[in-house]
Amino acid sequence: MENLKIACIGTGAMGGAILSSICKKYNPQNITVADKNTESAKNFAQKNNCNFKESNIDAIQNADFIILAVKPNVISIVLKEIQNHISEKTVVISIAAGISIQSLNSFAPNARFIRIMPNMPALVGQAMIALSCNDNISKDELNNAKTILESAGKVEQVEEKLMDCVTGVSGSGPAFVFMFIEALADAAVKCGMPRQQAYIYAAQTVKGSADVVLQTSRHPAELKDAVCSPGGTTIDGVAALENNNFRNAVIQAVEAAYKKSINLGK
């Protein structure tokens, strides 16, 4: 595993977040980056002690894994550029939202693909990463890919038909959570708490509550009931959220992102 060579095309927010976590776990001298924004890629390489190449084709030479961290609207262009330079031994990992493995193969018929949907918490090694692949990926290759990606967070294999749902829930979900944290902090400020302290209280509350769900496996409704004392403060707050269609708003937000992911693949 230590000697695997990894290339990444794209060093933007998501690609940079994933690769910076990988660079912390693996020898950065075996990692090469390229980006149409050469300054971005140069700065990333310098910061993470990995290699920079101006050309996508040069970047992928001898790579065991190629991470395609480019936008869905340009992935066909990038694949058509590099397709004749992808080795038979190489596995291509795409993070493009909405783009199916079938579509990826139509752009580069001889390449073998793993499709993933990561999310922004990869920046701090706390991503939720969904992974799908076809039978042309060996068990060892799949396990190696999972191990590499676990540098950035939790990895779980799913059926590809669930990828658009994953995009709506965990891909877009951090933005919804950040909005909730901001709203909690605004409310705290309104009630008299200093702004920076409000952010800490709001963010830690969300983080701690998420850990309770993950570590206890108790149903969220059960946990919510445990906080709501009869006639207490919390049940009044819950009632206020219900009066303002809180849950319905969240469901609609996820569904909107899910539908957008489907449309991206058309």
Sequence and secondary structure as in RCSB ss.txt:
>XXXX:A:sequence
MENLKIACIGTGAMGGAILSSICKKYNPQNITVADKNTESAKNFAQKNNCNFKESNIDAIQNADFIILAVKPNVI
SIVLKEIQNHISEKTVVISIAAGISIQSLNSFAPNARFIRIMPNMPALVGQAMIALSCNDNISKDELNNAKTILE
SAGKVEQVEEKLMDCVTGVSGSGPAFVFMFIEALADAAVKCGMPRQQAYIYAAQTVKGSADVVLQTSRHPAELKD
AVCSPGGTTIDGVAALENNNFRNAVIQAVEAAYKKSINLGK
>XXXX:A:secstr
 TT  EEEE  SHHHHHHHHHHHHHS GGGEEEE SSHHHHHHHHHHHT EE SSHHHHTTT SEEEE   TTTH
HHHHHHHGGG  TT EEEE  TT  HHHHHHHSTT EEEEEE  GGGGGT EEEEEEE TTS HHHHHHHHHHHT
TSEEEEE  GGGHHHHIIIIISHHHHHHHHHHHHHHHHHHTT  HHHHHHHHHHHHHHHHHHHHHH   HHHHHH
HH  TTSHHHHHHHHHHHTTHHHHHHHHHHHHHHHHHHHT 
